[in-house]
Amino acid sequence: MILECVLKCFELICAKCGFVFGTSYVLMTAMRRLGHINFKNINKLVKENLVRDLPLKRFENDQTCVACLKGKQHRASCKTKAFNPITKPLFMLHMDLFGPTFVSSLMHKKYCLVVTDDYSRFSWVFFLTTKDETSEILKNFIKEVENLVDKKVKIIRSDNGTEFKNKVMDDFCREKGIKREYSVARTPQQNGVAERKNRTLIEAARTMLADSKLPTTFWAEAVSTACYVQNRVLIVKPHNKTPYELFRGFKPAIGFMKPFGCHVTILNTLDNLGKFDEKSDEGFFVGYSLSSKAFRVYNIRTRKVQENLHIGFLENKPMIEGNGPKWLFDLDSLTQSMNYVPVVAGKSSNDFAGIQGVSDSSTSSQQDQDWIVMPIWKDASYFGDALPKTVDDSQIEDKDELHNEDDAIEESHDGSSLKENGTADQQVNTARPDINTGSREVSTAHVEDQEIELRNIPQSYAVPTTPHTRTHKDHPLKHVIGDV
């Protein structure tokens, strides 16, 4: 009796709300009216009686709503295996390539190939200039590592990149009997071991570069050092051992390890030194040698990375920001050799920033424009001996008359003189290349009837342009030199 009353009430409610009782139409209509919310939410509303006029029915997802599938479908999950059936090294190798990096390394490399053993998680890194080097590197690596541990590579897992999926690698794997496994396109989760190793190495390298305050060009040395250290200190959970012990069979020694980027003194064993010449050079520690018992250091004097065993480590010496090689940190080292002095560019209607102010009656009525001063050369040694030399004062008969004419010309330029700007004794080379002045015509009416004198030529030229900021692509933003 009670059940019949409940059913009757339920029919009345459904009729009032416009639902059809006892069919899937009730489910679809309710879901559409409620904005296609998930079924768990609808069932909770019914169970706890949180709303009124909702059918007292348990809603089940039968995947019949096409609109829900179009609007809510997600990627399939790639769950980690609870048990790893691989029990020996080299049975499966995971590999991936990251790059190109926005900064080339010291050896002009832009890509990094990372190979990881599935069983031991032991890793190797190789640095490439272009992707087409991958096949040859992998062939040589597989032959070498199989001979080293006396085991064979059975499976190679990688993505669908052409550096791995090509005829050269297919022929090599077919000859060696190696099985190839590829992840689904645009699904890097299936190659998760290699992707996670990439992230671990990049984060470690970024941290070491930040701590050592070395420029980004040392990224390859930082990645190599991170891989070397992590192979000896990380712990593989299923075995509770380091990757080095699982792959090589014995525990590694780490007492010789030093902080990346620390200051070092390098014994000079290459040059023939005199009795009282300095015996060592200064540098930075950038890694460990993989082929000999030596350290990899960057020599500041020679500006090269070299391997040497005779190293003195200054671990307690503070790492000062910007105290690295001047040719990497200081952009002005090049411009100083050209006698270029940075100036501030600004907007002006009758003058501009520079060594000498220039104004003319023809430009006084023009609108405000942007100006920047171009560098000027002091003497012709920068252009070579083939260029003509400047005129010497000894070739002029009357020097006093020349000085008087110079003073008259200086007064015609809004009272600005060469003496006031500290350039009175500077000779100007007239054989330099032409400078594009943006098709601006300079009035020369006052010198048509006069003999052209070298000192009459202005020492700075107005070039209409937009002020810009000089930045170094290898340098952090906080080291921006500024506007020029």
GIGI-V671420 format. One record per helix or strand of 2 or more residues. SS is the DSSP state (helix for helix, strand for strand). FROM is the first residue (numbers start at 1). TO is the last residue. If there is no record, write none. Layout:
SS|FROM|TO + SS|FROM|TO
This chain:
helix|2|17 + helix|24|33 + helix|39|47 + helix|66|72 + strand|92|99 + strand|111|117 + strand|123|128 + helix|131|149 + strand|155|158 + helix|167|176 + strand|179|182 + helix|188|212 + helix|216|233 + helix|243|248 + strand|263|267 + strand|280|288 + strand|295|299 + strand|304|308 + strand|311|314 + helix|326|329 + helix|332|337 + strand|347|348 + helix|361|363 + strand|369|373 + helix|380|382 + helix|393|395 + helix|399|411 + helix|445|447 + helix|454|456 + strand|462|464 + strand|469|470 + helix|477|479 + strand|482|483
